[in-house]
Structure formats: C-alpha cells, structure tokens
Amino acid sequence: MLAVAPSSCSLLPSLRRLAAAPRSCTVSQTRYAARHARRLFATHAEDAFRIPLIDFNKYRNASSTAEKEQTAQDIVRGFTDVGFIYLNNHGIPQETVQQAFQKSAEFFQLPIEKKSELAWRDPRANRGFVQIGRERVTQSADAEEIKRLREKAPDYKESMEIGRDWDKMYKNYWPQEADAPGFKRTMLDFFQTCHELHVQVMRSIALGLKLEETFFDDKIDEQYHNLRLLSYPPIKTQLLKGDGQARAGAHSDYGTLTLLFQDSVGGLEVQNPRTGQFQPATPIPGTIVINAGDLLARWSNDVLRSTLHRVVAPPAKAISDTEGITPARQSIAFFCNPNQGAEISCLPTCLVPGSKPKYPPVTTEEYIVGRLQATYM
C-alpha cells in the first residue's frame, strides 16, 4: 500500500514553501561555499541562482526521522528550484572514482582503429564507442534539424557507452583484455555502485514528494541504465568559434537522474531556468553533480525540473599570437533510467485535484529510444 499525502494538492504548496525557505548545510560546507562563492555560483542581483550542496550522509545515516526527511526535502527543493544538486558524502570512495577515471583514460588512448571496432550501432542498445563528431546533443527531436546542426557544429568529444552486461538482447562492446587490462571489470563494478546510489537518491526523492520511501524501488530495479565515459580532447580555439559550436550543445537528459563525475578542468554550464543564462557548475572535489532528467520531470508533472545544460571549452593556453588550445577534459556520466517498460505517468502527489497532467503516459523505452534515434547519425 502506497503512503501518499492526505491530500494530493497539499504537496505543491509545501514545495513552494520549501523553495522559499533557507537552505541548510554543514559548517564545513558553509565555509567552503564562502571561500569559493565567486567561483562556484554565478549570481544576479535580480535573480540569485545557485546549485545547492547536499550532505547525503544526513540521509544515509540519519540520526532521526526528522533529519532524514529534512535532507529529502532539501534534495527535492534543489531539483524544484534548479534541477541540479551537488551531492557530498555520497558513499562512493574517491579511490573507486579515480580507478574508473584511470581506466577510462587508458581506453581513449587506444588507437582509433581499436576503438572503432566497438562502434555504437543501435539506439535500442545504446552501447559502444562514439567518435568525435558523430553525436550532436540538442533539445530538438527533429532528425533533419539535428543533422543540420551536426554538420554545422558537431559535439567535439568521444564517448564509450556501457549498459547492463546481462541483457539478453543487447550486448556491451568490450575491448580485448590485452588492449585495456582491467577495463571491463572496473566498469561493471562502477555501474553497480552507481545503480546503488541511484536507488538511495530516488528513495530520498520519494520521501521528499510525500510518497512511500520505497515507491520507486520496483520501477528502477532492472538497471536499465547507461554508463557513459567521456573524453574531450584538446582543441584549437579557432575550431570553437563557429556559430553554435560547443564541446556538447545545450540539452536536457532523458531519464530519471544523471550522476556526473567531473575532473578538475570543468566546463559544465547550467541554464538558469528564470533568466535563460548559462552559469558554471564548477567542480567541487569529492562531490557528484546530479541533475533530474526528462522522465523524472514528466513523472512529477514538472514539479522537478529537467534543466538545460551544456559543456563549453575551458580557458585556452596560447600557442601563438592568434591561436590557443584548450586542455583535455574527462568526465563520467551515469544516466539513470526507470525500467524499460515502466509507464511514466503523473505521480499522485504532483497533481492538483481537478487539473490534468501535463504529459500523456509514456514508457521508458519509447521516450529514450525516440530521443536517441534523432541524436546520432
């Protein structure tokens, strides 16, 4: 039996009150934010905007029900206001993250001939290597428009896409062990680690939305996720001066949540939902950047935001009087999704009685495959 708020309309006003309430953070977080406020958060006098820093230990190891619920509310408020949060004390050891980054770097250092043998082929599988220029992320769902954008300003990055390894229909493409020692084992372990964190964060969201804490458990247990390793090679600044050119164009993500692990180079920018301006999501050591995706926004009737974001090139190093070159950048994104056949329809606590949902029901596979088909060439 689902535990739902007594009145389904009571949650929406409470979320608005949450958005207006002061945010809480630990003393160390407050000091860190004070020291780095200018660097971390771009603000505007008429519309302050920041990505909240959440201490997830207060949920994972809460000393009381009230502390757990408060942390859940802070997380929901972050997704309501901004669509993004920084998650600190998330339970994934830094050594685990560093190992994944190391094996990712070793993979992208392989000859292009080796990587091309593992090429991405099918949006239903969404697995394999994607070379520079093949993808053009955008909000458009029109294949012809995306084709024009790709020809004009392709995303300057390469990636490796990994799904659940036990899928009976779609198999992962793995490099030979001799070419990339330890790569497969590291990524399979990291995939499982990220899934387990996804479950915990979704439980906190359920609690913050006045649902039973385990509401989403049986809707995300198939691990229908995508682990994406990303490499942004150095690029000359002249190549980035074209109209619409970026390392990854403005887009939203498709699923429930994205767990983003960044290196120190940075480049992620998040759109302020109120002003339309893009502002840096500067890396904070030890944290994971988490954003809500389209399907979570649809589930919540847009109570939770799926916010546009992009990757831009960091400051370049001069190599001549007229030319510069950007540093290389690495990141790892874990795209969390509901189960393949899960129906995504408006949650009972996110609809005012007498009103209609913004979106018709859709299954996870229908939505994600449709977006992927238009994105790749």
SVG drawing of the C-alpha trace seen along z (x, -y; Angstrom):
<svg xmlns="http://www.w3.org/2000/svg" viewBox="-12 -43 65 56">
<polyline fill="none" stroke="black" stroke-width="0.4" points="0.0,0.0 1.5,-3.4 1.8,-6.0 0.5,-9.2 0.0,-12.7 -3.5,-13.0 -4.5,-15.5 -2.7,-15.3 -2.9,-19.1 -1.1,-19.6 2.3,-18.8 2.5,-21.6 2.1,-24.5 4.6,-22.8 7.1,-22.5 6.7,-26.2 7.3,-26.9 10.4,-24.7 11.7,-26.8 11.4,-30.0 12.9,-28.5 16.6,-29.0 18.9,-26.1 20.7,-24.1 24.3,-22.9 27.1,-21.9 29.6,-24.3 32.4,-23.0 30.1,-23.3 29.3,-26.9 32.9,-27.8 33.8,-26.1 30.9,-27.9 32.0,-31.3 35.6,-30.8 34.6,-29.8 31.3,-31.6 32.6,-33.8 34.0,-30.8 31.2,-28.3 28.0,-30.2 27.3,-32.9 24.6,-35.1 22.5,-38.0 21.1,-40.7 17.6,-40.3 17.6,-36.5 20.1,-34.7 20.9,-31.3 22.9,-28.5 23.3,-24.8 22.8,-23.5 25.4,-21.4 23.7,-18.5 25.3,-16.4 23.9,-13.0 25.3,-11.4 22.4,-13.1 20.1,-10.9 22.2,-7.7 23.0,-7.7 20.3,-10.0 20.1,-10.2 16.4,-10.8 13.4,-10.5 13.2,-14.3 16.8,-14.7 16.2,-12.1 13.0,-13.9 14.8,-17.3 17.6,-16.1 15.0,-14.6 13.2,-17.9 16.5,-19.7 17.1,-17.4 13.6,-17.9 14.0,-21.6 17.2,-21.6 15.5,-19.7 12.5,-22.0 14.4,-25.3 17.4,-24.4 17.2,-20.9 20.7,-20.2 22.4,-19.4 26.0,-18.8 25.9,-15.6 28.6,-15.3 29.3,-12.3 27.5,-10.1 29.2,-6.8 31.3,-6.2 35.0,-6.1 37.2,-8.5 39.6,-5.6 36.7,-4.0 36.1,-7.1 39.8,-7.6 40.1,-4.0 37.2,-4.5 38.8,-7.7 42.1,-5.9 40.7,-3.0 38.5,-5.4 41.7,-7.4 43.5,-4.3 40.6,-3.2 40.5,-6.6 44.3,-6.4 43.8,-3.2 44.3,-3.6 41.2,-4.8 41.2,-1.5 40.8,0.4 38.0,-1.8 36.2,-1.9 35.8,1.9 33.5,1.2 31.4,-1.4 27.9,-2.4 25.3,-0.9 21.7,-0.9 19.7,-3.4 17.8,-0.5 21.1,1.0 22.9,-2.4 26.2,-0.7 29.7,-1.2 32.2,-3.8 31.1,-7.1 33.8,-9.0 34.2,-12.8 31.5,-14.5 29.0,-11.6 26.8,-13.0 25.0,-16.3 23.1,-16.7 20.3,-19.3 16.7,-19.7 15.4,-19.2 13.7,-15.9 13.6,-16.6 16.1,-14.3 16.7,-16.7 17.3,-19.7 19.8,-17.7 21.5,-16.6 21.9,-20.2 23.3,-21.1 25.7,-18.1 27.1,-19.2 27.4,-22.8 28.7,-22.3 29.2,-18.7 30.0,-18.0 33.7,-17.8 34.0,-14.8 34.2,-11.0 32.4,-8.6 32.0,-4.9 28.6,-3.7 28.1,-0.8 24.8,0.8 23.8,3.7 26.0,6.6 23.5,9.4 21.0,8.1 19.9,11.0 19.2,8.9 21.9,6.2 25.5,6.9 28.2,4.5 31.2,3.9 34.3,4.6 38.0,4.1 40.2,7.1 41.7,7.5 45.2,7.3 44.4,3.9 42.7,2.5 43.6,4.5 41.0,4.3 38.7,2.1 35.7,4.4 35.8,5.4 36.3,1.8 33.3,0.5 31.0,3.4 31.7,2.7 31.3,-1.1 28.0,-0.5 26.7,1.4 28.0,-1.1 26.2,-3.9 23.0,-2.0 23.0,-1.5 23.4,-5.2 20.6,-5.9 18.3,-3.8 19.2,-5.7 18.7,-9.1 15.4,-8.0 14.2,-6.9 15.1,-10.4 13.1,-12.0 10.1,-9.7 10.2,-10.8 10.5,-14.5 7.5,-14.1 5.4,-12.6 5.4,-9.1 6.4,-5.9 10.2,-5.9 10.5,-2.7 7.9,-3.9 10.4,-3.8 12.2,-0.6 10.3,1.8 10.3,-0.7 14.1,-1.0 15.3,2.5 16.1,3.7 19.1,1.4 18.2,0.1 20.9,-2.5 23.8,-3.8 27.3,-4.4 29.0,-6.9 32.7,-7.6 33.6,-10.9 36.8,-12.3 37.1,-15.9 40.5,-16.1 42.4,-19.4 41.0,-21.6 42.3,-24.8 40.2,-27.8 39.6,-28.6 37.5,-25.4 35.3,-26.6 34.5,-30.0 31.8,-28.6 28.2,-29.5 26.6,-27.0 29.9,-25.2 30.5,-23.7 32.0,-20.6 28.4,-19.4 25.5,-21.5 22.6,-22.6 20.4,-19.7 18.4,-18.0 19.0,-14.4 16.4,-11.7 16.0,-9.5 15.4,-10.0 18.8,-11.2 22.3,-11.8 25.2,-11.2 28.1,-13.3 31.7,-12.7 33.9,-15.6 37.6,-16.2 39.2,-19.4 39.1,-21.1 35.3,-21.7 33.2,-23.1 29.7,-22.1 27.3,-25.0 23.7,-25.0 20.9,-27.2 19.2,-29.5 15.6,-28.5 14.4,-32.0 16.9,-34.2 17.9,-31.7 21.6,-32.5 24.1,-29.6 26.2,-29.6 29.2,-27.4 28.8,-24.2 32.3,-24.4 33.8,-21.0 33.8,-20.6 36.2,-17.9 34.6,-14.8 31.1,-15.7 28.8,-14.3 26.8,-16.6 23.3,-15.2 20.5,-16.5 16.9,-15.5 16.1,-14.1 13.1,-14.4 11.3,-11.2 11.6,-12.3 10.2,-15.7 7.3,-14.0 6.7,-11.7 6.5,-14.8 4.4,-16.8 7.4,-19.3 7.5,-19.8 11.1,-18.6 13.0,-20.4 14.9,-18.8 17.2,-21.7 19.2,-22.5 22.9,-22.3 25.9,-22.2 29.7,-21.7 31.9,-24.6 35.7,-24.7 37.8,-25.8 40.2,-28.7 42.8,-28.0 46.6,-28.2 48.2,-30.4 50.3,-28.6 50.7,-31.7 49.7,-35.3 46.4,-34.3 45.7,-30.8 45.2,-28.9 44.5,-25.3 42.2,-24.1 43.2,-21.4 41.8,-17.9 38.8,-17.1 37.4,-13.8 34.1,-13.1 31.9,-10.1 28.1,-10.3 25.8,-7.6 22.4,-8.0 19.8,-6.5 16.6,-5.3 13.4,-3.7 12.7,-0.1 12.5,0.4 8.7,1.0 7.8,-1.3 4.9,-3.6 5.8,-7.2 2.6,-9.0 1.9,-11.8 2.6,-10.9 -0.5,-11.3 1.2,-13.9 2.2,-16.1 -1.3,-16.9 -3.7,-19.4 -7.2,-17.9 -9.3,-18.9 -6.3,-19.6 -4.9,-17.4 -1.4,-16.0 0.9,-18.0 2.0,-14.8 0.4,-11.6 1.8,-8.4 4.9,-7.0 7.2,-4.1 10.8,-4.5 11.9,-2.7 9.5,-4.7 10.9,-8.0 14.6,-7.3 14.9,-5.4 13.0,-8.1 15.4,-10.8 18.5,-8.7 17.3,-7.9 17.3,-11.6 20.6,-12.4 23.1,-10.1 24.0,-9.9"/>
</svg>
